[in-house]
């Protein structure tokens, strides 16, 4: 462990502040864009146009919505556990932002290239359940409570197959450093070697971010709004921000682990294309394609039932991911 | 208000409604939950009670006609048809054949619009947003068609004692034929998108079982009854209007679950389209109102019961006349009331999410239950 000295702090401080500002700016702008994208995707899938009034093609709609949310009065319902109730949105947002510290957008564009980057991602991602639990418990609302309880069971159930499927990638790349994992895919993307792991990881990351068809935590037809029933104004806005941030995190990790990160396609006719865009752009293209698929799923499927959701994780995803891990381990060590 | 916290208490009481996205209106259900399992469900009615039956005792027969469009706002024309039919039976007015055909065409269109709305809302209850917009797009065409001849889009008051208020136009006929063609193209799409969807099937299969015996005990009617394998439809069992003259089937499923009720309604749409097509083909020429219908209808002393098949089931009106311009008593037998009564029994022991899919599959319209 290096000794933290004053000179180091002075050297590090600008980098720290710069990355913090960049990450927060990215998360906020990205949420604005994704909400717009979500509404447009939903609109076009439903034979509507989506937002069209504010700005050209409704581009400024989400900005205006954000301003409206900020202008709302903060309401604390009676009998809430005030510290928990107010802390929960922040608890949801902070881990989602913190994860961005280790995500490499390109070879150089990474705030902190930790050698245990993957572990950091999962450590922070699993914190989000705490925020939902705090929100559901603290808001003194039965719908909120049921939503929170559901969320705990769901997140525990889906985190395990997710981690197991990620382990098989780690076996392939011999590292948990995210840049290392990307560099190991220079020849061929991991999705080719690990299609099952990719599928399991993708399903789990949809479930982890509480997106439909796994949005039981906020299933509005039974729980009105689940854990954020009692939140209004920016309290709700921050939860929203966190949801979209973790969506990006999920898609970004999937891109890094399975889709070659910032590298363009190196195989087939794609090889000629890969030089066209800089790495960041390739990375973002892949991330947004994955996010589009998540939205596509959301606006197509109905919601699963809770027991079916848990059965699916424990009885289907977990055995398959374990089998995949064992096969990978055997094959790589042969 | 301080909420009592009793840690010894094992169950959680949850008030679902009167404001809740899935109770479609102002139904309140008190749920006693053990975790997510329902120990008891008690529907509480009366939040939209508007005294329709009492209003019948204070209004002349003609004045009461608009009330019928507001009891069940989703199949208003069936209610029109039932009330008009009851008064006609009581007074002995016979509507001309063209009027009867128009009544059946518009009522079946109304049934289609009701089933389409139910389809969208049901999938919405289960968490699927998109089919809702698609079915509403189709339904919009029906509303436009009906608006062109009845003048209203939801709470119709189109039928009169002895006929209908206005003849249908050629535009309406071509529009209806075009719509049927369109819906026939869209129904297979709904089937691939929703009916064959694994998540959907898992949500509705073997959920909310209504045994034929229980259905009889509670007086369940309509698609809910036919989903339990009992072939009962007022249009066939107590034929009225021109239904004996057209050829149509009564779809029956014997799964007794929410999926069966769903399939029955989807198949009924095709049958409604067949009825409309045949009625349009056979549509006779002539007047749409019986001659010499008195301005003030005064049925002779006596009573009469008339029932029709609405989109939700068997709706009957019992009128007791004392020979004046106002009915002595009007009793409405609405299908939703009986269909809801069974909810407490069939939801016991199921999951909270199953209760939603069960309730949706009963196709409740709360104003019709409260009246």
Interface residues (C-beta under 8 A of the other chain):
Chain A: X42 X45 X46 X47 X48 X78 X79 X140 X142 X143 X146 X150 X212 X213 X215 X216 X219 X220 X221 X222 X224 X299 X300 X301 X302 X303 X304 X305 X306 X307 X308
Chain B: X1 X2 X3 X12 X14 X20 X21 X22 X36 X123 X124 X125 X126 X127 X128 X129 X130 X132 X133 X134 X137 X193 X194 X197 X199 X200 X202 X203 X351 X352 X353 X354 X355 X356
